[in-house]
Amino acid sequence: MFSGVKPLFHQKKLVSKGYTLIEVIVAVLIFTTMLMLGSIALNQTLMQYKTLAQKGFNFWQYAKIVWLDKSIASIIDYYVKDRQYGWFPYFKGDQNGFSYVSLSPFAGDSPCLVWVLKEKNEKGNYDLKYYELPIITKKYEDIENDFLFGNYKKGNSYLVLADVQEISFQYYGLDINKKRYEWFNEFDGKLKRTLPSAIMISYKDKEGDKKLLLKVNTNSMMKLIYNEIYPYK
């Protein structure tokens, strides 16, 4: 008479140990939500690190531009002499870069001889490199040889611009013959008898075309009288 009671009671006991469909769905939803929140938090953290890294990169990039601007602003009229041209302020610039003497080196506190050069990298793009050597009392021939034999690479060097598509240079200065200021693609103190008043560096990176206008604060022609006082011997 009571033979069916025991199996029914046992079945009810088994059911009570499991989970209902609603409980399973709720658990899955909670787990999925936790995964989503964790993923969002991870992405936000990575974005914050990326932003900080980018800001750090931009800071150092900006710092190098500031240093270059200061170096060029501190160009001095370092006079050298040549048998054919006599005395002239040292500066040499073309479409490969430019060279000058500055009172404001990137490293140290002594006047230095500087080369700012466009160099092709392994990717086929261009880097803008800064090199400096102590000037001491170098003659014109010494400066020319430092570049010719690659001695400029033995001093301090810095990467100013990296992996840009193109770099070009222009030099703003006085044309003594025309008695007016113009932009030149080349500027040699030996021929111009003076320093440029400004240098324009144009380049193209991933963001597009950009320009750096760098002013030269010193531009004295007073020492040209050296040719009368100290003729080349």
MDAnalysis code that builds the backbone (N, CA, C; Angstrom):
import MDAnalysis as mda
import numpy as np

u = mda.Universe.empty(699, n_residues=233, atom_resindex=np.repeat(np.arange(233), 3), trajectory=True)
u.add_TopologyAttr("name", ["N", "CA", "C"] * 233)
u.add_TopologyAttr("resid", np.arange(1, 234))
u.add_TopologyAttr("resname", ["MET", "PHE", "SER", "GLY", "VAL", "LYS", "PRO", "LEU", "PHE", "HIS", "GLN", "LYS", "LYS", "LEU", "VAL", "SER", "LYS", "GLY", "TYR", "THR", "LEU", "ILE", "GLU", "VAL", "ILE", "VAL", "ALA", "VAL", "LEU", "ILE", "PHE", "THR", "THR", "MET", "LEU", "MET", "LEU", "GLY", "SER", "ILE", "ALA", "LEU", "ASN", "GLN", "THR", "LEU", "MET", "GLN", "TYR", "LYS", "THR", "LEU", "ALA", "GLN", "LYS", "GLY", "PHE", "ASN", "PHE", "TRP", "GLN", "TYR", "ALA", "LYS", "ILE", "VAL", "TRP", "LEU", "ASP", "LYS", "SER", "ILE", "ALA", "SER", "ILE", "ILE", "ASP", "TYR", "TYR", "VAL", "LYS", "ASP", "ARG", "GLN", "TYR", "GLY", "TRP", "PHE", "PRO", "TYR", "PHE", "LYS", "GLY", "ASP", "GLN", "ASN", "GLY", "PHE", "SER", "TYR", "VAL", "SER", "LEU", "SER", "PRO", "PHE", "ALA", "GLY", "ASP", "SER", "PRO", "CYS", "LEU", "VAL", "TRP", "VAL", "LEU", "LYS", "GLU", "LYS", "ASN", "GLU", "LYS", "GLY", "ASN", "TYR", "ASP", "LEU", "LYS", "TYR", "TYR", "GLU", "LEU", "PRO", "ILE", "ILE", "THR", "LYS", "LYS", "TYR", "GLU", "ASP", "ILE", "GLU", "ASN", "ASP", "PHE", "LEU", "PHE", "GLY", "ASN", "TYR", "LYS", "LYS", "GLY", "ASN", "SER", "TYR", "LEU", "VAL", "LEU", "ALA", "ASP", "VAL", "GLN", "GLU", "ILE", "SER", "PHE", "GLN", "TYR", "TYR", "GLY", "LEU", "ASP", "ILE", "ASN", "LYS", "LYS", "ARG", "TYR", "GLU", "TRP", "PHE", "ASN", "GLU", "PHE", "ASP", "GLY", "LYS", "LEU", "LYS", "ARG", "THR", "LEU", "PRO", "SER", "ALA", "ILE", "MET", "ILE", "SER", "TYR", "LYS", "ASP", "LYS", "GLU", "GLY", "ASP", "LYS", "LYS", "LEU", "LEU", "LEU", "LYS", "VAL", "ASN", "THR", "ASN", "SER", "MET", "MET", "LYS", "LEU", "ILE", "TYR", "ASN", "GLU", "ILE", "TYR", "PRO", "TYR", "LYS"])
u.atoms.positions = np.array([
    [0.830, -1.204, 0.000],
    [0.000, 0.000, 0.000],
    [0.864, 1.252, 0.000],
    [1.984, 1.242, 0.739],
    [2.879, 2.409, 0.800],
    [4.158, 2.182, 0.000],
    [4.098, 1.255, -0.951],
    [5.311, 0.913, -1.711],
    [5.786, 2.066, -2.595],
    [4.908, 3.007, -3.032],
    [5.304, 4.119, -3.920],
    [5.840, 5.318, -3.193],
    [5.755, 5.337, -1.902],
    [6.165, 6.529, -1.143],
    [7.668, 6.711, -1.162],
    [8.422, 5.690, -0.974],
    [9.881, 5.779, -0.879],
    [10.534, 6.278, -2.160],
    [10.161, 5.746, -3.316],
    [10.747, 6.270, -4.565],
    [10.430, 7.733, -4.780],
    [9.209, 8.197, -4.470],
    [8.844, 9.605, -4.673],
    [9.672, 10.507, -3.759],
    [9.847, 10.078, -2.534],
    [10.632, 10.860, -1.582],
    [12.094, 10.961, -2.023],
    [12.639, 9.877, -2.567],
    [14.029, 9.838, -3.032],
    [14.227, 10.755, -4.244],
    [13.241, 10.776, -5.154],
    [13.307, 11.630, -6.342],
    [13.291, 13.100, -5.956],
    [12.451, 13.462, -4.979],
    [12.372, 14.839, -4.516],
    [13.686, 15.267, -3.885],
    [14.356, 14.363, -3.201],
    [15.628, 14.658, -2.553],
    [16.716, 14.929, -3.574],
    [16.698, 14.170, -4.683],
    [17.688, 14.370, -5.744],
    [17.504, 15.712, -6.429],
    [16.260, 16.089, -6.668],
    [15.968, 17.359, -7.337],
    [16.440, 18.533, -6.498],
    [16.292, 18.408, -5.176],
    [16.665, 19.516, -4.291],
    [18.167, 19.759, -4.288],
    [18.991, 18.768, -4.700],
    [20.444, 18.937, -4.738],
    [20.911, 19.650, -6.003],
    [20.159, 19.766, -7.057],
    [20.553, 20.384, -8.313],
    [20.212, 21.858, -8.357],
    [20.315, 22.477, -9.588],
    [20.017, 23.887, -9.804],
    [18.892, 24.005, -10.801],
    [18.053, 24.979, -10.571],
    [16.968, 25.213, -11.520],
    [17.515, 25.947, -12.729],
    [16.785, 25.983, -13.803],
    [17.196, 26.654, -15.035],
    [17.425, 28.144, -14.799],
    [16.570, 28.741, -13.994],
    [16.701, 30.175, -13.701],
    [18.003, 30.453, -12.963],
    [18.334, 29.576, -11.990],
    [19.579, 29.761, -11.247],
    [20.797, 29.656, -12.157],
    [20.752, 28.711, -13.087],
    [21.860, 28.537, -14.031],
    [22.010, 29.771, -14.908],
    [20.892, 30.284, -15.414],
    [20.919, 31.473, -16.282],
    [21.470, 32.677, -15.528],
    [21.006, 32.853, -14.276],
    [21.485, 33.972, -13.462],
    [22.984, 33.863, -13.217],
    [23.439, 32.636, -12.911],
    [24.868, 32.428, -12.662],
    [25.695, 32.749, -13.905],
    [25.205, 32.310, -15.070],
    [25.911, 32.589, -16.332],
    [25.957, 34.087, -16.602],
    [24.838, 34.770, -16.337],
    [24.790, 36.215, -16.552],
    [25.766, 36.944, -15.639],
    [25.819, 36.521, -14.383],
    [26.748, 37.142, -13.431],
    [28.192, 36.927, -13.874],
    [28.488, 35.691, -14.279],
    [29.847, 35.360, -14.715],
    [30.232, 36.165, -15.960],
    [29.281, 36.243, -16.907],
    [29.535, 37.004, -18.140],
    [29.752, 38.479, -17.841],
    [28.935, 39.011, -16.919],
    [29.070, 40.420, -16.542],
    [30.425, 40.694, -15.903],
    [30.860, 39.763, -15.047],
    [32.165, 39.916, -14.411],
    [33.284, 39.913, -15.439],
    [33.172, 39.027, -16.439],
    [34.180, 38.989, -17.498],
    [34.204, 40.295, -18.282],
    [33.015, 40.814, -18.583],
    [32.924, 42.063, -19.341],
    [33.524, 43.222, -18.555],
    [33.188, 43.291, -17.252],
    [33.728, 44.359, -16.419],
    [35.246, 44.253, -16.299],
    [35.730, 43.016, -16.168],
    [37.176, 42.809, -16.095],
    [37.867, 43.219, -17.381],
    [37.234, 42.879, -18.514],
    [37.799, 43.247, -19.813],
    [37.828, 44.759, -19.993],
    [36.742, 45.427, -19.589],
    [36.677, 46.889, -19.690],
    [37.751, 47.537, -18.821],
    [37.898, 47.020, -17.594],
    [38.904, 47.569, -16.682],
    [40.309, 47.382, -17.246],
    [40.555, 46.199, -17.843],
    [41.866, 45.926, -18.434],
    [42.142, 46.867, -19.600],
    [41.134, 47.057, -20.454],
    [41.299, 47.957, -21.602],
    [41.563, 49.388, -21.152],
    [40.840, 49.826, -20.111],
    [41.053, 51.177, -19.602],
    [42.466, 51.337, -19.045],
    [42.933, 50.309, -18.340],
    [44.287, 50.358, -17.789],
    [45.327, 50.430, -18.894],
    [45.129, 49.587, -19.921],
    [46.067, 49.596, -21.049],
    [46.051, 50.933, -21.774],
    [44.865, 51.525, -21.922],
    [44.760, 52.825, -22.582],
    [45.463, 53.907, -21.761],
    [45.335, 53.804, -20.425],
    [46.005, 54.775, -19.562],
    [47.518, 54.659, -19.685],
    [48.018, 53.408, -19.700],
    [49.454, 53.206, -19.874],
    [49.917, 53.719, -21.234],
    [49.101, 53.468, -22.267],
    [49.436, 53.934, -23.614],
    [49.471, 55.452, -23.669],
    [48.491, 56.084, -23.014],
    [48.442, 57.551, -22.986],
    [49.646, 58.122, -22.259],
    [49.992, 57.512, -21.115],
    [51.154, 57.975, -20.364],
    [52.433, 57.791, -21.167],
    [52.538, 56.642, -21.849],
    [53.720, 56.391, -22.674],
    [53.807, 57.395, -23.811],
    [52.636, 57.685, -24.416],
    [52.607, 58.650, -25.514],
    [52.988, 60.041, -25.023],
    [52.478, 60.407, -23.842],
    [52.819, 61.711, -23.275],
    [54.310, 61.787, -22.981],
    [54.862, 60.676, -22.481],
    [56.295, 60.651, -22.216],
    [57.096, 60.814, -23.489],
    [56.673, 60.116, -24.560],
    [57.346, 60.239, -25.857],
    [57.241, 61.658, -26.380],
    [56.035, 62.238, -26.305],
    [55.832, 63.606, -26.787],
    [56.673, 64.600, -25.998],
    [56.820, 64.352, -24.695],
    [57.625, 65.250, -23.868],
    [59.072, 65.262, -24.328],
    [59.652, 64.064, -24.510],
    [61.047, 64.001, -24.919],
    [61.233, 64.504, -26.341],
    [60.248, 64.255, -27.199],
    [60.309, 64.779, -28.556],
    [60.307, 66.308, -28.524],
    [59.422, 66.866, -27.718],
    [59.339, 68.319, -27.590],
    [60.623, 68.875, -26.979],
    [61.169, 68.160, -26.000],
    [62.391, 68.622, -25.336],
    [63.541, 68.719, -26.330],
    [63.657, 67.735, -27.227],
    [64.751, 67.763, -28.204],
    [64.593, 68.918, -29.187],
    [63.357, 69.232, -29.549],
    [63.114, 70.383, -30.422],
    [63.505, 71.674, -29.704],
    [63.170, 71.764, -28.418],
    [63.530, 72.946, -27.623],
    [65.047, 73.083, -27.536],
    [65.739, 71.965, -27.307],
    [67.202, 71.995, -27.233],
    [67.811, 72.448, -28.560],
    [67.259, 71.942, -29.662],
    [67.765, 72.337, -30.977],
    [67.524, 73.825, -31.215],
    [66.349, 74.296, -30.847],
    [66.024, 75.713, -30.997],
    [67.000, 76.575, -30.189],
    [67.290, 76.145, -28.974],
    [68.225, 76.885, -28.117],
    [69.629, 76.858, -28.697],
    [70.024, 75.713, -29.235],
    [71.355, 75.581, -29.827],
    [71.522, 76.515, -31.016],
    [70.507, 76.553, -31.886],
    [70.577, 77.411, -33.072],
    [70.479, 78.882, -32.690],
    [69.662, 79.196, -31.706],
    [69.558, 80.583, -31.243],
    [70.885, 81.080, -30.691],
    [71.719, 80.143, -30.224],
    [73.002, 80.502, -29.610],
    [74.177, 80.358, -30.572],
    [73.899, 80.274, -31.873],
    [74.978, 80.243, -32.862],
    [75.846, 81.494, -32.706],
    [77.162, 81.302, -32.760],
    [78.077, 82.440, -32.663],
    [78.798, 82.637, -33.996],
    [79.258, 83.859, -34.204],
    [80.000, 84.158, -35.428],
    [81.460, 83.745, -35.237],
    [81.668, 82.445, -35.309],
    [83.006, 81.867, -35.157],
    [83.740, 82.041, -36.487],
    [84.688, 82.956, -36.502],
    [85.364, 83.281, -37.757],
    [86.535, 82.341, -38.021],
    [86.578, 81.845, -39.232],
    [87.670, 81.004, -39.716],
    [88.208, 81.658, -40.989],
    [89.331, 81.153, -41.466],
    [89.905, 81.772, -42.661],
    [90.308, 80.720, -43.687],
    [90.251, 81.158, -44.918],
    [90.564, 80.311, -46.060],
    [91.480, 81.122, -46.987],
    [92.395, 80.430, -47.647],
    [93.362, 81.131, -48.494],
    [92.679, 81.939, -49.587],
    [91.610, 81.398, -50.158],
    [90.923, 82.084, -51.256],
    [89.933, 83.134, -50.765],
    [89.180, 82.811, -49.681],
    [88.082, 83.681, -49.251],
    [88.413, 84.553, -48.048],
    [89.557, 84.325, -47.434],
    [89.921, 85.118, -46.266],
    [89.093, 84.731, -45.050],
    [88.767, 85.704, -44.185],
    [87.999, 85.449, -42.969],
    [86.501, 85.448, -43.254],
    [85.783, 84.551, -42.581],
    [84.320, 84.500, -42.726],
    [83.724, 83.747, -41.537],
    [82.463, 84.022, -41.191],
    [81.804, 83.307, -40.079],
    [81.424, 81.901, -40.523],
    [81.775, 80.909, -39.684],
    [81.520, 79.530, -40.112],
    [80.041, 79.171, -40.031],
    [79.498, 78.801, -41.152],
    [78.171, 78.187, -41.257],
    [78.113, 77.535, -42.627],
    [77.575, 76.319, -42.655],
    [77.472, 75.611, -43.926],
    [76.164, 74.831, -43.950],
    [75.291, 75.158, -44.896],
    [73.993, 74.492, -44.965],
    [73.582, 74.187, -46.388],
    [73.008, 72.997, -46.589],
    [72.450, 72.614, -47.885],
    [71.260, 71.703, -47.632],
    [70.887, 70.881, -48.615],
    [69.716, 70.021, -48.465],
    [70.011, 68.718, -47.723],
    [71.252, 68.517, -47.322],
    [71.602, 67.357, -46.503],
    [71.669, 67.697, -45.019],
    [71.652, 69.008, -44.717],
    [71.727, 69.442, -43.332],
    [72.586, 70.686, -43.206],
    [72.998, 70.994, -41.984],
    [73.786, 72.208, -41.781],
    [74.717, 72.047, -40.584],
    [75.731, 72.915, -40.557],
    [76.750, 72.861, -39.516],
    [77.054, 74.272, -39.033],
    [77.352, 74.392, -37.719],
    [77.586, 75.709, -37.129],
    [78.315, 75.552, -35.802],
    [78.665, 76.673, -35.194],
    [79.274, 76.677, -33.865],
    [78.298, 77.340, -32.901],
    [78.055, 76.686, -31.751],
    [77.052, 77.174, -30.802],
    [77.624, 77.281, -29.395],
    [77.078, 78.230, -28.647],
    [77.424, 78.374, -27.230],
    [76.555, 77.494, -26.339],
    [75.563, 76.817, -26.936],
    [74.602, 76.037, -26.149],
    [74.544, 74.596, -26.646],
    [75.475, 73.753, -26.198],
    [75.454, 72.347, -26.607],
    [74.334, 71.574, -25.920],
    [73.974, 70.429, -26.481],
    [73.000, 69.550, -25.830],
    [73.581, 68.998, -24.535],
    [74.867, 68.668, -24.570],
    [75.543, 68.097, -23.400],
    [76.760, 68.957, -23.065],
    [77.015, 69.156, -21.784],
    [78.157, 69.958, -21.379],
    [77.839, 71.442, -21.372],
    [78.876, 72.243, -21.181],
    [78.669, 73.691, -21.093],
    [79.710, 74.480, -21.880],
    [80.451, 73.819, -22.754],
    [81.465, 74.494, -23.556],
    [80.977, 74.678, -24.986],
    [81.447, 75.714, -25.678],
    [81.069, 75.905, -27.084],
    [81.364, 74.656, -27.902],
    [80.517, 74.385, -28.854],
    [80.671, 73.147, -29.612],
    [80.426, 73.376, -31.102],
    [80.967, 72.475, -31.873],
    [80.739, 72.428, -33.308],
    [79.609, 71.439, -33.553],
    [78.595, 71.855, -34.300],
    [77.367, 71.064, -34.442],
    [77.109, 70.715, -35.905],
    [76.639, 69.481, -36.115],
    [76.120, 69.056, -37.417],
    [74.693, 68.563, -37.209],
    [73.757, 69.080, -37.974],
    [72.372, 68.601, -37.980],
    [72.139, 68.015, -39.366],
    [71.987, 66.690, -39.436],
    [72.031, 66.006, -40.725],
    [70.802, 65.142, -40.981],
    [70.408, 65.098, -42.235],
    [69.348, 64.197, -42.685],
    [69.993, 62.874, -43.078],
    [69.516, 61.776, -42.483],
    [70.091, 60.464, -42.769],
    [68.989, 59.472, -43.123],
    [69.233, 58.687, -44.148],
    [68.254, 57.683, -44.564],
    [68.366, 56.464, -43.657],
    [67.218, 55.954, -43.187],
    [67.243, 54.796, -42.297],
    [66.937, 53.499, -43.045],
    [66.889, 52.392, -42.312],
    [66.700, 51.074, -42.924],
    [65.332, 50.911, -43.572],
    [64.348, 51.697, -43.131],
    [62.996, 51.605, -43.682],
    [62.829, 52.411, -44.970],
    [63.863, 53.134, -45.349],
    [63.764, 53.973, -46.532],
    [63.261, 55.370, -46.234],
    [62.974, 55.651, -44.959],
    [62.562, 56.989, -44.545],
    [63.780, 57.749, -44.014],
    [63.532, 58.867, -43.336],
    [64.644, 59.710, -42.908],
    [64.618, 59.981, -41.407],
    [65.817, 60.129, -40.858],
    [66.004, 60.580, -39.482],
    [66.749, 61.911, -39.518],
    [66.478, 62.745, -38.532],
    [67.238, 63.986, -38.371],
    [68.130, 63.810, -37.150],
    [69.446, 63.769, -37.389],
    [70.406, 63.501, -36.322],
    [71.192, 64.760, -35.966],
    [71.459, 64.884, -34.689],
    [72.252, 66.003, -34.162],
    [73.576, 65.453, -33.640],
    [74.685, 66.054, -34.053],
    [76.013, 65.656, -33.592],
    [76.746, 66.896, -33.077],
    [77.556, 66.713, -32.043],
    [78.344, 67.839, -31.547],
    [79.720, 67.380, -31.075],
    [80.698, 68.247, -31.284],
    [82.069, 68.048, -30.836],
    [82.561, 69.342, -30.195],
    [83.455, 69.263, -29.221],
    [84.046, 70.491, -28.669],
    [84.758, 71.265, -29.777],
    [84.578, 72.567, -29.803],
    [85.173, 73.362, -30.874],
    [86.641, 73.671, -30.597],
    [86.986, 73.873, -29.315],
    [88.355, 74.238, -28.899],
    [88.815, 75.418, -29.759],
    [89.833, 75.215, -30.595],
    [90.297, 76.278, -31.513],
    [90.479, 75.690, -32.903],
    [89.450, 75.074, -33.409],
    [89.554, 74.405, -34.706],
    [89.667, 75.417, -35.845],
    [90.523, 75.083, -36.802],
    [90.630, 75.859, -38.025],
    [89.586, 75.360, -39.020],
    [89.436, 76.097, -40.105],
    [88.462, 75.710, -41.125],
    [88.777, 74.325, -41.682],
    [90.056, 74.055, -41.917],
    [90.452, 72.745, -42.440],
    [90.121, 71.628, -41.451],
    [90.259, 71.906, -40.159],
    [89.938, 70.906, -39.132],
    [88.447, 70.563, -39.159],
    [87.622, 71.599, -39.304],
    [86.171, 71.387, -39.336],
    [85.775, 70.565, -40.559],
    [86.353, 70.911, -41.698],
    [86.062, 70.174, -42.928],
    [86.483, 68.714, -42.799],
    [87.631, 68.469, -42.197],
    [88.124, 67.098, -42.031],
    [87.282, 66.309, -41.031],
    [86.774, 66.977, -39.997],
    [85.907, 66.294, -39.032],
    [84.689, 65.696, -39.727],
    [84.166, 66.418, -40.697],
    [83.011, 65.908, -41.439],
    [83.438, 64.880, -42.480],
    [84.499, 65.196, -43.218],
    [84.952, 64.321, -44.300],
    [85.314, 62.931, -43.795],
    [85.982, 62.854, -42.657],
    [86.447, 61.571, -42.119],
    [85.510, 60.989, -41.056],
    [84.345, 61.604, -40.870],
    [83.352, 61.060, -39.945],
    [83.681, 61.236, -38.481],
    [84.599, 62.146, -38.164],
    [84.957, 62.353, -36.758],
    [83.801, 62.910, -35.938],
    [82.855, 63.572, -36.611],
    [81.715, 64.163, -35.902],
    [80.879, 63.107, -35.180],
    [80.958, 61.871, -35.649],
    [80.184, 60.791, -35.035],
    [80.785, 60.310, -33.716],
    [81.984, 60.767, -33.399],
    [82.656, 60.333, -32.175],
    [82.206, 61.135, -30.952],
    [81.490, 62.226, -31.180],
    [81.019, 63.047, -30.069],
    [79.622, 62.665, -29.624],
    [78.942, 63.582, -28.985],
    [77.560, 63.346, -28.552],
    [76.624, 63.392, -29.749],
    [75.623, 62.536, -29.741],
    [74.651, 62.517, -30.839],
    [73.252, 62.278, -30.289],
    [72.263, 62.839, -30.982],
    [70.867, 62.726, -30.553],
    [69.975, 62.600, -31.776],
    [68.919, 61.820, -31.623],
    [67.930, 61.659, -32.683],
    [66.832, 62.694, -32.469],
    [66.752, 63.673, -33.349],
    [65.778, 64.755, -33.205],
    [64.439, 64.373, -33.821],
    [64.462, 63.854, -35.042],
    [63.256, 63.368, -35.721],
    [63.521, 61.956, -36.208],
    [62.541, 61.077, -36.062],
    [62.730, 59.680, -36.438],
    [61.693, 59.230, -37.455],
    [62.172, 58.546, -38.489],
    [61.314, 57.844, -39.443],
    [60.270, 58.763, -40.082],
    [60.719, 59.903, -40.576],
    [59.821, 60.811, -41.294],
    [59.993, 60.599, -42.793],
    [58.986, 60.978, -43.559],
    [58.979, 60.664, -44.985],
    [59.902, 61.566, -45.796],
    [60.051, 62.800, -45.368],
    [60.905, 63.734, -46.103],
    [61.374, 64.845, -45.179],
    [62.568, 65.355, -45.448],
    [63.114, 66.488, -44.707],
    [63.782, 67.423, -45.706],
    [63.515, 68.712, -45.585],
    [64.188, 69.702, -46.423],
    [64.554, 70.913, -45.571],
    [65.493, 71.696, -46.064],
    [66.019, 72.824, -45.304],
    [65.999, 74.093, -46.152],
    [65.729, 75.211, -45.501],
    [65.847, 76.520, -46.121],
    [66.507, 77.474, -45.135],
    [67.242, 78.425, -45.689],
    [68.027, 79.337, -44.868],
    [67.699, 80.778, -45.253],
    [67.310, 81.558, -44.264],
    [66.921, 82.946, -44.504],
    [68.071, 83.859, -44.113],
    [68.549, 84.639, -45.088],
    [69.681, 85.503, -44.793],
    [69.850, 86.608, -45.807],
    [70.872, 87.390, -45.591],
    [71.136, 88.562, -46.418],
    [71.927, 88.187, -47.658],
    [71.415, 88.601, -48.801],
    [72.170, 88.516, -50.044],
    [72.910, 89.842, -50.186],
    [74.220, 89.817, -49.951],
    [74.991, 91.059, -49.933],
    [74.939, 91.764, -51.282],
    [74.959, 90.984, -52.360],
    [74.952, 91.596, -53.694],
    [73.630, 92.305, -53.983],
    [72.515, 91.655, -53.597],
    [71.197, 92.252, -53.839],
    [70.773, 93.195, -52.712],
    [71.500, 93.112, -51.594],
    [71.203, 93.934, -50.414],
    [69.767, 93.736, -49.923],
    [69.368, 92.479, -49.861],
    [68.039, 92.154, -49.340],
    [68.054, 90.729, -48.788],
    [67.085, 90.454, -47.918],
    [66.992, 89.131, -47.297],
    [66.130, 88.210, -48.150],
    [66.576, 86.950, -48.269],
    [65.862, 85.958, -49.065],
    [65.987, 84.592, -48.405],
    [65.148, 83.653, -48.884],
    [65.269, 82.253, -48.495],
    [66.165, 81.548, -49.512],
    [67.112, 80.752, -49.010],
    [68.044, 80.027, -49.869],
    [67.969, 78.531, -49.569],
    [68.206, 77.709, -50.595],
    [68.300, 76.260, -50.399],
    [69.681, 75.860, -49.892],
    [70.663, 76.727, -50.105],
    [72.015, 76.518, -49.609],
    [72.523, 77.824, -49.010],
    [73.344, 77.689, -47.978],
    [73.872, 78.905, -47.343],
    [75.250, 78.585, -46.782],
    [76.266, 79.233, -47.333],
    [77.646, 79.009, -46.913],
    [78.230, 80.337, -46.451],
    [78.672, 80.385, -45.203],
    [79.251, 81.613, -44.678],
    [80.456, 82.078, -45.477],
    [81.122, 81.138, -46.108],
    [82.294, 81.472, -46.917],
    [81.927, 82.337, -48.117],
    [80.733, 82.088, -48.665],
    [80.270, 82.832, -49.837],
    [79.394, 84.019, -49.454],
    [78.559, 83.839, -48.429],
    [77.617, 84.894, -48.032],
    [78.266, 85.952, -47.150],
    [79.391, 85.610, -46.526],
    [80.115, 86.519, -45.644],
    [79.332, 86.868, -44.382],
    [78.321, 86.093, -44.081],
    [77.485, 86.353, -42.909],
    [76.798, 85.057, -42.491],
    [76.087, 85.089, -41.370],
    [75.302, 83.943, -40.905],
    [73.861, 84.089, -41.368],
    [73.127, 82.989, -41.460],
    [71.691, 83.113, -41.742],
    [70.972, 83.706, -40.531],
    [69.836, 84.308, -40.776],
    [69.033, 84.867, -39.685],
    [68.018, 83.867, -39.148],
    [67.695, 82.855, -39.955],
    [66.732, 81.829, -39.534],
    [66.930, 80.584, -40.382],
    [66.494, 79.458, -39.836],
    [66.563, 78.169, -40.533],
    [65.184, 77.530, -40.484],
    [64.720, 77.067, -41.626],
    [63.431, 76.378, -41.708],
    [63.677, 74.897, -42.000],
    [63.154, 74.043, -41.123],
    [63.211, 72.595, -41.352],
    [61.798, 72.121, -41.660],
    [61.584, 71.645, -42.873],
    [60.269, 71.135, -43.285],
    [60.340, 69.618, -43.341],
    [59.315, 68.955, -42.801],
    [59.300, 67.494, -42.835],
    [57.867, 66.982, -42.870],
    [57.736, 65.737, -43.220],
    [56.420, 65.104, -43.306],
    [56.440, 63.806, -42.520],
    [55.535, 63.696, -41.540],
    [55.406, 62.459, -40.779],
    [54.005, 61.891, -40.965],
    [53.607, 60.979, -40.096],
    [52.308, 60.321, -40.237],
    [51.141, 61.299, -40.097],
    [51.380, 62.401, -39.410],
    [50.322, 63.388, -39.194],
    [50.226, 64.414, -40.317],
    [51.212, 64.426, -41.218],
    [51.182, 65.375, -42.328],
    [52.409, 66.264, -42.374],
    [52.312, 67.354, -43.126],
    [53.427, 68.284, -43.308],
    [53.611, 69.170, -42.077],
    [54.868, 69.366, -41.690],
    [55.185, 70.197, -40.529],
    [56.417, 71.046, -40.823],
    [56.557, 72.138, -40.077],
    [57.691, 73.034, -40.246],
    [58.224, 73.475, -38.888],
    [59.538, 73.609, -38.821],
    [60.199, 74.171, -37.647],
    [60.940, 75.424, -38.093],
    [60.585, 76.567, -37.529],
    [61.273, 77.819, -37.832],
    [62.174, 78.151, -36.650],
    [63.474, 78.153, -36.902],
    [64.462, 78.325, -35.845],
    [65.271, 79.593, -36.109],
    [65.271, 80.492, -35.146],
    [65.896, 81.803, -35.329],
    [67.330, 81.826, -34.814],
    [68.187, 82.524, -35.563],
    [69.571, 82.754, -35.152],
    [69.651, 84.154, -34.553],
    [70.105, 84.257, -33.308],
    [70.112, 85.555, -32.631],
    [71.359, 86.388, -32.910],
    [72.465, 85.741, -33.269],
    [73.716, 86.459, -33.512],
    [74.014, 86.491, -35.000],
    [74.287, 87.674, -35.505],
    [74.641, 87.786, -36.915],
    [75.461, 89.052, -37.126],
    [76.707, 89.000, -36.696],
    [77.578, 90.168, -36.778],
    [78.474, 90.106, -38.005],
    [78.578, 91.229, -38.704],
    [79.488, 91.334, -39.843],
    [80.706, 92.183, -39.480],
    [80.789, 92.577, -38.209],
    [81.866, 93.465, -37.784],
    [83.244, 92.833, -37.995],
    [83.324, 91.511, -37.829],
    [84.629, 90.863, -37.893],
    [85.165, 90.724, -39.311],
    [84.393, 91.138, -40.299],
    [84.904, 91.103, -41.668],
    [86.134, 91.993, -41.824],
    [86.296, 92.921, -40.897],
    [87.480, 93.774, -40.926],
    [88.751, 92.970, -40.652],
    [88.570, 91.712, -40.159],
    [89.720, 90.837, -39.947],
    [90.547, 90.706, -41.217],
    [89.875, 90.755, -42.370],
    [90.584, 90.598, -43.635],
    [91.584, 91.730, -43.855],
    [91.290, 92.891, -43.258],
    [92.212, 94.015, -43.378],
    [93.291, 93.960, -42.301],
    [92.885, 93.524, -41.095],
    [93.819, 93.521, -39.970],
    [94.728, 92.298, -39.994],
    [94.120, 91.123, -40.303],
    [94.871, 89.870, -40.281],
    [94.778, 89.190, -41.644],
    [95.492, 89.654, -42.630],
    [95.446, 89.006, -43.943],
    [95.973, 87.583, -43.861],
    [95.419, 86.725, -44.723],
    [95.817, 85.311, -44.718],
    [97.276, 85.191, -45.135],
    [98.010, 84.381, -44.367],
    [99.427, 84.149, -44.695],
    [99.673, 82.658, -44.856],
])
